[in-house]
């Protein structure tokens, strides 16, 4: 009996490569440290924003016998997220398959595509997190002149960070992460106020762990990712800025982390929001396959009082 006809250009969804794309990460990126992933069932929906009435003690909680307890008021609002399809593709010519001896050519293609998708995710996260408009009034500062940490004699980075921590603490949460761009890190490693705290500690140069300790922050992350423009010029994605934030370790749609990465986990054909497709290129004379990766996500500032931006921390 003749076999069933299969359209040669229909292609297929590769579950194994989709799982590889889902798990593949580049360690230089910090986007999902500041905007942790929250998996959602729908591409677009509302998420709840709770009021801060739990921080208010305006009511009289003393009840006389026979009298009713004083009632409190709670506010609840909502905002919307959206998870568009972020996708890139590349061709794998038959000749490349025949000559490739460095491993799995399809996995190599997927890792490169995911690097690019994660790079764009990093760029979007940095744009949100380093914009003063993303924060509530009083939750950002633009440093200039002698206040910039590159002025080693006059600046006070520990005091500046303590101010930021105090502001975030008013949200009811303690800042637990600090994102330090590479240019800022290079200054902090030699800043007298930091070096002084560890001058009797063996081990040489100042580390991120020591900087976090000096600032009283649980974890410090180095934002050293770079992007290259069309002319080949490279620049640090996170500029010369510092971001402090509360980021819940096990995030939910309801916590008050500064931001979230909403991932549409049930997007059609995906593994947790990720998908890899392989199809024969057309026309057939190209003699190549197309590999495409998809990542359904949307980034959002979800609590503008849970973070603090130190813009232009160094000159």
Beta strands, then each sheet from edge to edge (+ up, - down):
strand 1: 12-13
strand 2: 35-40
strand 3: 44-50
strand 4: 76-82
strand 5: 84-93
strand 6: 140-142
strand 7: 177-181
strand 8: 219-223
strand 9: 226-228
strand 10: 234-236
strand 11: 242-245
strand 12: 259-264
strand 13: 274-280
strand 14: 288-301
strand 15: 307-311
sheet 1: 1+ 13- 14+ 5-
sheet 2: 1+ 13- 14+ 12- 2-
sheet 3: 3+ 4-
sheet 4: 6+ 15+ 11- 7+ 8+
sheet 5: 9+ 10-
end
